[in-house]
Amino acid sequence: MTAWTLQRRQFVAGAAALATAALGGCERTAPPLLGGFTGIAMARGHQLRDLLTTGTLPAPAVVRRAQVVIAGGGVAGLAAARALRLAGVEDFALLELEDSPGGNSRGTVVGGVPCPQGAHYLPVPGDDAREVQDLLEELGVRQRVAGRWQYDERHLCHSPQERLFFEGEWQEGLLPVQGVGEATLAQYRRFAQAVDAEARAAPFSMPALKRWSAKQPLAPAHQALDAITFDDWLAAQGLDDAHLRWYLDYCCRDDYGAGAHRVSAWAGIHYFASRHGFHAPGEAVDEARESVLTWPEGNGWITQRLAEPLRSGGQLRTATSVLRISEGRHGVEVDAFNHASGNVERWVAPQCIVALPVLLAARVVQQPPVFLRDVAQRLSWAPWLVANIHIGRPLTDRPGAAPAWDNVLYADPTPGGLGYVNAGHQRLDPRAALTGPTVLTYYQALGDLQGGRQQLATQPWQHWADAALAALSVPHPELRERATRVDITRYGHAMSIPTRGVQQVLSQIGLQGRSSKRKPLFNAERAPWIPTPTTARLAFAHSDWSGYSVFEEAFTRGHGAGLVAAAG
């Protein structure tokens, strides 16, 4: 039992005693705070690591066959499965370590309230992300009305979208503006101009791979940015304002898991230039371009729908750890440990899609290709934590901006703290949103925390719950009394960090064209060329191959790998 739990109980007991004396009622005590680790079966990952370390794997108890095996059920694996089905391939199996697919884009339910366990939004995709646009059309999120694309307002983030707790009160937006001086505002404007200038020198795209080509994988201007850190680039521009630097560091930790001193200048600028730019206070904003799609369960809403046809079709195999992938002249063998049966199963197929993180793919692929070994040595990964805090009724707010979907604390006292999203914000019944229970999903990026991965593996869940509650008690002092449960989800290798030189290396891998045998997609369309790292029988798909983890990168890479495997 933690010290603050004892203090909490003493406080509640004292309050109950006063109520009894005043009202003559029965003594009441609040229930203890419940919680624990959930979502990620870390023990399975460690069991897999230990098996691979020994070098001696159990013999398979059964042999199964399929046309394609997909190793990994994150966004890339689910996208590959969808691409296979669109190409008419139904004879495949998707093997996933966890009990549910979705990777970093899974959702859950805490106290009856749907909430995210990872990624919680998707920016309205631009034309570079046509594969994602097609998916959203298929899911009914967008449709063409009177010749123009429109998004269903139920899926767009309700207003107000975001706010910042700054100088003791809430303000609209995440860029510090309340009470800042003219020098700060001037640096905001200079940064906006610098981002525009870099985008004009060489356009950025989301996903980034759409700008790569066999003749020029990475534009010279992007190569120069990729060679230095974002901090160094900002210093060279004379951008040293504390408020601006805090905001940009927050953005890097939010998308990349580490701060501006670690990510490349390419990554720092890409964050803005590939989507909606950077807008200084007072500048015109394109509301349609700024919009984001979100759901109570975050991007789990999408991955659940991608997984549904695989469950009904029998292709999805969860609680299954891939141990070995061996490519031969006539096919691929995939050995996997079934955690339900306790047996190793061998899958034999002509093609395999390796939708695993690069560090795991490099360990399970036998005689890995040179490009896989090189990238595994080059990349680094950020650990990540998500705390879902269930509260019985909404919190009393401090002065300033109204409650929003995304709520960030300036100079969050918790290392790597990124604020929280309110799972109840998207409710269609405004009365329930104002009075009913909800879940606050608090995010913590641990890429800059010394020994963060080790702490994530060894500290008890109460340690992380205490940290999240302490941080959010600054703007919400009554939070600890209203919290009923805290579920902690840990990601030991949540995302690759786009450090210096990563884009230069990755942009030169997998630049071969697609086979002419590729089958058309739905509506007889053919997707544009996508650089997909491949060997004769393996196609690699994961956001790691882009050097950073966002939905558009993972989905587009999985889609491309699925088409390669379908063409076979």
C-alpha positions in Angstrom: 0.0 0.0 0.0 1.4 3.4 -1.0 1.7 6.4 1.4 -0.8 8.5 -0.6 -3.3 5.6 -0.4 -3.1 5.8 3.4 -3.4 9.5 3.4 -6.4 9.3 1.1 -8.1 6.8 3.4 -7.4 9.0 6.5 -8.9 12.0 4.7 -12.0 10.1 3.6 -12.5 8.6 7.1 -12.2 12.1 8.7 -14.7 13.5 6.2 -17.1 10.6 6.8 -16.9 11.2 10.6 -17.8 14.9 10.2 -20.7 14.0 8.0 -22.0 11.5 10.5 -21.8 14.0 13.4 -23.5 16.7 11.4 -26.3 14.6 9.8 -26.7 11.7 12.2 -26.2 9.3 9.3 -24.2 6.1 9.1 -20.4 6.2 8.7 -19.4 5.9 5.0 -16.0 5.0 3.7 -14.8 5.3 0.1 -13.8 2.1 -1.7 -10.0 1.6 -2.1 -8.5 2.6 -5.4 -8.4 -0.4 -7.8 -6.1 -0.9 -10.7 -3.3 -2.8 -12.2 -1.3 -3.5 -15.4 -3.4 -4.4 -18.4 -3.4 -4.5 -22.2 0.2 -5.7 -22.8 1.3 -9.2 -21.8 4.8 -8.2 -21.0 5.5 -11.7 -19.6 4.9 -13.2 -23.0 7.3 -10.8 -24.6 10.0 -11.8 -22.0 9.2 -15.5 -22.5 9.8 -15.0 -26.2 13.0 -13.1 -25.6 14.2 -15.9 -23.3 13.4 -18.6 -25.8 15.2 -16.8 -28.6 18.2 -16.2 -26.3 18.6 -19.9 -25.6 18.8 -20.7 -29.3 16.9 -24.0 -28.7 13.2 -23.9 -29.7 10.6 -26.6 -29.0 9.7 -28.9 -31.9 6.4 -28.0 -33.6 3.4 -30.1 -32.4 1.4 -29.4 -35.5 1.9 -28.2 -39.1 -0.6 -25.8 -40.7 -0.6 -24.4 -44.3 -1.8 -21.1 -45.8 -1.1 -19.0 -48.9 0.2 -16.1 -46.8 1.2 -15.8 -43.1 1.2 -12.4 -41.5 3.5 -12.1 -38.5 2.2 -9.3 -36.3 -1.3 -7.8 -35.8 -0.6 -4.1 -35.3 -1.9 -1.5 -37.7 0.5 -2.7 -40.5 -0.5 -6.4 -40.1 -4.2 -5.5 -40.1 -3.7 -3.3 -43.2 -1.9 -6.2 -44.9 -4.8 -8.5 -44.2 -7.3 -6.0 -45.6 -5.2 -5.6 -48.8 -5.0 -9.4 -49.2 -8.8 -9.7 -48.9 -9.3 -6.8 -51.4 -7.1 -8.7 -53.8 -9.2 -11.9 -53.4 -6.8 -13.8 -51.1 -8.6 -15.3 -48.1 -6.3 -18.2 -47.4 -4.0 -16.5 -44.9 -3.3 -16.4 -41.1 -2.5 -13.4 -39.0 -0.4 -14.3 -35.9 -0.5 -11.8 -32.9 1.2 -12.0 -29.6 -1.5 -10.2 -27.5 -5.0 -11.3 -26.8 -6.3 -8.6 -29.2 -4.8 -7.0 -32.3 -4.2 -3.3 -32.9 -0.7 -2.7 -31.6 -0.3 0.8 -30.4 -3.9 1.6 -31.6 -6.0 -0.6 -29.3 -8.9 0.4 -27.2 -10.4 -1.0 -24.0 -13.2 -0.5 -21.5 -12.6 0.7 -17.9 -15.6 0.9 -15.5 -18.0 0.6 -18.5 -16.4 3.5 -20.3 -14.6 2.9 -23.7 -11.2 4.5 -23.8 -7.9 4.3 -25.7 -4.9 2.2 -24.7 -2.6 4.0 -27.2 -3.1 6.2 -30.2 -6.2 8.3 -29.7 -6.7 10.3 -32.9 -6.1 10.4 -36.7 -5.7 13.8 -38.5 -8.0 14.1 -41.5 -5.7 12.5 -44.1 -4.5 14.5 -47.1 -4.2 13.2 -50.6 -0.8 11.7 -50.0 -2.6 9.2 -47.7 -5.0 7.8 -50.3 -4.9 4.3 -48.8 -6.1 5.7 -45.5 -8.7 7.8 -47.3 -10.0 4.7 -49.0 -10.3 2.9 -45.6 -12.3 5.8 -44.1 -14.6 5.7 -47.0 -15.1 2.0 -46.6 -15.9 2.5 -42.9 -18.4 5.2 -43.6 -16.4 8.0 -42.0 -16.3 10.0 -45.1 -18.5 10.2 -48.3 -18.8 12.3 -51.4 -21.6 14.8 -51.2 -22.4 17.0 -54.2 -19.0 16.2 -55.6 -17.0 17.0 -52.4 -15.7 14.8 -49.7 -17.3 15.3 -46.3 -16.5 13.7 -43.0 -19.2 12.4 -40.7 -19.3 14.9 -37.8 -19.8 12.1 -35.3 -16.3 11.1 -35.9 -14.7 14.5 -36.0 -13.4 15.8 -32.6 -16.1 17.8 -30.9 -15.3 21.3 -29.8 -13.5 22.5 -27.8 -10.6 20.3 -29.0 -7.6 21.2 -26.9 -6.5 23.4 -24.0 -3.3 24.1 -21.9 -3.0 24.5 -18.2 -0.6 27.5 -18.1 0.1 30.0 -15.3 -2.6 28.5 -13.0 -5.5 28.5 -15.4 -6.7 26.9 -18.6 -6.3 28.5 -22.0 -7.5 27.5 -25.4 -5.0 25.8 -27.6 -1.7 24.2 -26.7 0.7 27.0 -27.6 1.3 29.2 -24.5 -0.2 32.7 -25.3 -1.8 34.0 -22.1 0.4 36.9 -20.8 3.5 36.1 -22.9 5.5 39.0 -24.2 6.0 40.4 -27.7 9.4 38.7 -28.0 7.7 35.3 -27.6 5.0 36.1 -30.1 7.7 37.3 -32.6 9.5 34.0 -32.2 6.2 32.1 -32.9 5.9 34.0 -36.1 9.5 33.4 -37.1 9.2 29.7 -36.5 6.0 29.6 -38.7 7.9 31.4 -41.5 10.9 28.9 -41.1 8.6 25.9 -41.4 7.0 27.4 -44.6 10.4 28.0 -46.0 11.6 24.5 -45.5 8.3 23.1 -47.0 8.8 25.2 -50.1 12.5 24.1 -50.4 11.3 20.4 -50.5 7.7 19.3 -49.8 6.9 17.1 -46.9 4.2 14.4 -47.0 2.3 12.1 -44.7 3.1 9.3 -45.1 6.7 10.4 -45.8 7.4 7.4 -48.1 5.2 9.0 -50.8 8.0 11.5 -51.4 10.7 8.8 -51.9 11.7 7.7 -55.4 14.2 5.3 -56.8 16.1 8.2 -58.4 16.2 10.5 -55.3 15.1 8.7 -52.1 15.5 11.8 -49.9 15.7 15.3 -51.2 19.0 17.2 -50.6 17.2 19.7 -48.4 15.8 16.9 -46.3 19.1 15.1 -46.1 20.6 18.3 -44.5 17.8 18.4 -42.0 18.1 14.7 -41.2 21.8 15.1 -40.4 21.3 17.4 -37.4 19.1 17.5 -34.3 16.0 19.6 -34.1 17.6 21.5 -31.2 20.6 22.4 -33.3 18.4 23.6 -36.1 16.4 25.8 -33.8 19.6 27.2 -32.3 20.9 28.0 -35.8 17.6 29.9 -36.5 18.0 31.9 -33.3 14.8 30.4 -31.9 15.5 30.2 -28.2 12.3 31.4 -26.5 11.5 29.1 -23.5 7.7 28.9 -24.3 8.3 28.1 -28.0 11.0 25.5 -27.1 8.7 23.9 -24.5 5.9 23.5 -27.1 8.2 22.1 -29.7 9.7 19.6 -27.3 6.2 18.6 -26.2 5.3 18.0 -29.9 8.4 15.8 -30.4 7.7 13.7 -27.3 4.0 13.4 -28.3 4.7 12.0 -31.8 8.2 10.5 -31.4 8.6 9.5 -27.8 11.7 11.7 -27.2 12.5 15.4 -27.1 13.9 17.9 -29.6 17.5 17.2 -28.4 17.2 13.6 -29.8 15.0 13.7 -32.9 16.3 15.0 -36.2 15.5 18.4 -37.5 13.7 16.6 -40.4 11.4 15.0 -37.9 10.8 18.2 -35.9 9.8 20.1 -39.1 7.9 17.1 -40.6 5.6 17.2 -37.6 4.1 20.5 -38.9 5.0 20.6 -42.6 3.5 17.2 -43.5 0.1 17.9 -42.0 -1.2 21.3 -41.1 1.7 23.6 -40.6 2.4 25.9 -37.6 0.2 28.8 -36.9 1.3 31.7 -34.8 -1.4 33.5 -32.8 -3.6 35.6 -35.0 -2.8 33.7 -38.2 -5.7 32.3 -40.4 -6.4 28.6 -39.8 -7.9 26.2 -42.3 -10.4 24.5 -39.9 -11.0 21.5 -42.3 -7.2 20.8 -42.5 -6.8 21.1 -38.7 -9.6 18.6 -38.0 -8.9 15.3 -36.3 -10.9 12.1 -36.2 -11.3 10.5 -32.8 -13.5 8.1 -30.8 -13.9 7.2 -27.1 -11.7 4.2 -27.6 -9.2 6.2 -29.7 -7.9 4.5 -32.9 -9.0 1.2 -31.4 -12.3 2.1 -33.1 -10.5 1.6 -36.5 -8.5 -1.5 -35.5 -11.5 -3.3 -34.1 -13.2 -2.9 -37.5 -10.2 -4.1 -39.4 -10.1 -7.2 -37.1 -13.8 -8.1 -37.3 -13.8 -9.9 -40.7 -10.6 -11.7 -39.7 -12.3 -13.1 -36.5 -15.3 -14.2 -38.5 -13.2 -15.6 -41.2 -10.9 -17.6 -38.9 -7.7 -15.9 -40.1 -6.9 -14.1 -36.8 -4.8 -16.1 -34.3 -4.2 -14.2 -31.1 -2.0 -15.1 -28.0 0.5 -16.5 -30.5 4.2 -15.5 -30.4 6.2 -15.8 -33.6 9.5 -17.6 -32.7 11.2 -18.2 -36.1 10.7 -17.2 -39.7 12.8 -19.3 -42.2 12.7 -18.5 -45.9 13.5 -21.3 -48.3 13.5 -21.8 -52.1 10.0 -23.2 -52.2 8.3 -21.4 -49.3 8.5 -20.0 -45.8 8.3 -21.7 -42.4 6.9 -19.8 -39.5 7.2 -21.4 -36.0 4.9 -19.8 -33.4 4.1 -20.5 -29.8 0.4 -20.9 -29.0 0.0 -19.6 -25.4 -3.4 -21.2 -25.1 -2.3 -24.7 -26.0 1.3 -24.4 -24.8 2.5 -25.9 -28.1 4.6 -24.7 -31.0 2.8 -24.6 -34.3 4.5 -24.5 -37.7 3.0 -22.6 -40.5 4.1 -23.3 -44.1 3.3 -20.7 -46.8 4.6 -19.5 -50.1 4.7 -15.9 -48.8 5.1 -14.2 -45.4 4.4 -10.6 -44.4 6.7 -9.6 -41.5 4.6 -6.9 -39.7 6.8 -7.0 -36.6 8.9 -4.3 -35.0 12.3 -4.2 -36.6 14.1 -5.2 -33.4 11.9 -8.4 -33.2 12.0 -9.1 -36.9 15.8 -9.1 -36.8 15.7 -11.8 -34.1 13.1 -14.2 -35.5 14.0 -14.0 -39.2 16.7 -16.6 -39.9 19.7 -15.4 -41.9 18.1 -11.9 -42.0 18.8 -9.8 -45.0 21.6 -7.2 -44.6 19.1 -4.3 -44.7 17.2 -5.8 -41.8 20.3 -6.2 -39.6 21.5 -2.7 -40.5 18.2 -1.0 -39.6 17.8 -3.0 -36.4 21.2 -1.7 -35.3 20.4 1.9 -36.4 17.0 2.4 -34.8 16.3 3.2 -31.1 12.9 2.8 -29.5 11.0 4.8 -26.8 9.1 3.1 -24.0 5.6 4.5 -23.4 3.0 4.4 -20.7 -0.8 5.0 -20.7 -2.8 5.4 -17.5 -6.6 5.1 -17.8 -8.1 6.9 -14.8 -11.8 6.1 -14.1 -13.7 8.8 -12.3 -17.3 8.5 -11.1 -18.3 12.1 -12.1 -16.6 15.0 -13.9 -14.0 17.1 -12.2 -14.5 20.7 -11.0 -12.6 22.9 -13.3 -10.1 25.7 -12.6 -10.7 29.1 -14.3 -10.2 29.7 -18.0 -11.0 27.6 -21.0 -13.9 25.1 -20.9 -13.2 21.3 -20.6 -11.7 20.0 -23.8 -10.9 16.6 -25.4 -7.1 17.1 -25.2 -5.8 18.6 -22.0 -2.1 19.4 -21.5 -0.1 20.7 -18.6 2.7 23.3 -19.2 5.9 21.9 -17.6 4.1 18.7 -16.5 5.9 17.6 -13.3 5.9 14.0 -14.4 8.9 13.0 -16.6 7.6 12.7 -20.2 4.0 13.7 -19.1 1.8 14.6 -22.1 -1.5 15.4 -20.4 -4.8 13.5 -20.9 -7.7 13.0 -23.2 -11.3 12.7 -21.9 -13.0 9.6 -23.2 -16.4 11.1 -22.5 -15.8 14.1 -24.8 -17.2 12.4 -27.9 -20.5 11.4 -26.3 -23.5 12.5 -28.3 -25.6 13.1 -25.2 -24.2 16.4 -23.7 -25.9 15.7 -20.3 -24.0 12.4 -20.0 -20.7 14.1 -20.9 -21.3 16.7 -18.2 -22.6 14.5 -15.4 -21.7 10.9 -16.0 -18.6 8.9 -15.2 -15.6 9.1 -17.6 -12.0 8.0 -18.1 -9.1 10.4 -18.3 -6.3 8.8 -20.4 -3.0 10.1 -19.3 0.1 9.6 -21.5 3.7 9.5 -20.5 6.6 9.2 -23.1 9.6 7.7 -21.4 12.2 7.9 -24.2 14.2 10.6 -22.4 13.9 9.0 -18.9 17.2 7.4 -17.8 16.5 3.7 -17.3 12.9 4.2 -18.4 12.4 0.8 -19.9 13.8 -0.9 -16.9 11.6 1.1 -14.6 8.6 0.3 -16.7 9.3 -3.4 -16.3 10.1 -3.4 -12.6 8.0 -0.6 -10.9 4.6 -1.7 -9.5 1.5 -0.3 -11.1 0.9 2.0 -8.1 4.1 3.8 -8.8 2.8 4.9 -12.2 -0.7 5.6 -10.9 0.7 7.8 -8.2 2.7 9.8 -10.7 -0.3 10.3 -13.1 -2.6 11.3 -10.3 -0.1 13.7 -8.7 0.5 15.4 -12.1 -3.2 15.9 -12.8 -4.0 16.9 -9.3 -2.3 20.2 -10.0 -5.2 21.4 -12.2 -7.7 19.0 -10.6 -7.1 18.9 -6.8 -10.1 16.6 -6.2 -9.0 14.0 -8.7 -7.6 11.5 -6.1 -10.9 11.5 -4.2 -12.9 10.9 -7.4 -10.7 8.3 -9.0 -12.0 4.8 -8.6 -9.6 2.8 -10.8 -6.3 3.3 -12.7 -5.3 0.8 -15.4 -1.7 1.0 -16.6 -0.7 -0.1 -20.1 3.1 -0.4 -20.7 4.9 -0.4 -24.0 8.5 -1.3 -23.6 9.3 -0.5 -27.3 6.4 1.7 -28.2 7.9 3.5 -31.2 11.1 4.1 -33.1 12.7 7.5 -32.5 13.6 9.4 -35.7 17.1 10.3 -34.7 19.8 11.9 -36.9 20.4 10.0 -40.2 17.5 7.6 -39.9 15.6 9.0 -42.9 18.6 8.8 -45.1 19.1 5.1 -44.3 15.5 4.1 -44.5 14.6 6.0 -47.7 17.1 3.9 -49.7 15.6 0.5 -48.7 12.9 -1.3 -50.7 12.8 1.0 -53.7 12.0 -1.7 -56.2 8.7 -1.5 -58.1 5.8 -3.7 -57.7 5.1 -6.9 -59.8 3.0 -6.4 -62.9 1.0 -9.4 -61.7 -0.5 -7.2 -58.9 -4.3 -7.5 -58.7 -6.5 -4.4 -58.7 -8.0 -3.1 -55.5 -11.7 -2.6 -54.9 -13.5 -0.4 -57.4 -10.9 -1.6 -59.9 -8.5 1.0 -58.6 -4.7 0.5 -58.4 -2.7 2.0 -55.6 0.4 4.1 -56.4 3.8 2.6 -56.0 4.9 2.1 -52.4 8.5 1.3 -51.5 8.3 -2.1 -49.6 11.4 -3.8 -48.2 11.2 -7.4 -49.6 13.1 -10.6 -50.3 12.0 -13.3 -52.6 9.3 -14.5 -50.2 9.2 -12.0 -47.4 7.6 -8.5 -47.4 8.3 -6.3 -44.4 5.7 -3.9 -43.1 5.8 -1.8 -39.9 6.0 1.9 -39.1 9.6 1.2 -38.0 10.5 1.2 -41.7 9.5 4.9 -41.7 11.5 5.7 -38.6 8.6 7.0 -36.6 5.2 5.6 -35.5 2.0 7.1 -36.8 -1.1 5.5 -38.2 -0.7 6.7 -41.8 2.9 5.2 -42.1 1.9 1.8 -40.6 -1.3 1.4 -42.6 0.3 2.4 -45.9 3.3 0.1 -45.4 1.0 -2.8 -44.5 -1.2 -2.1 -47.4 1.7 -2.2 -49.8 3.1 -5.4 -48.3 -0.3 -7.1 -48.7 -0.3 -6.2 -52.4 3.2 -7.6 -52.9 2.2 -10.8 -51.1 -1.0 -11.1 -53.1 0.9 -10.7 -56.4 3.2 -13.5 -55.0 
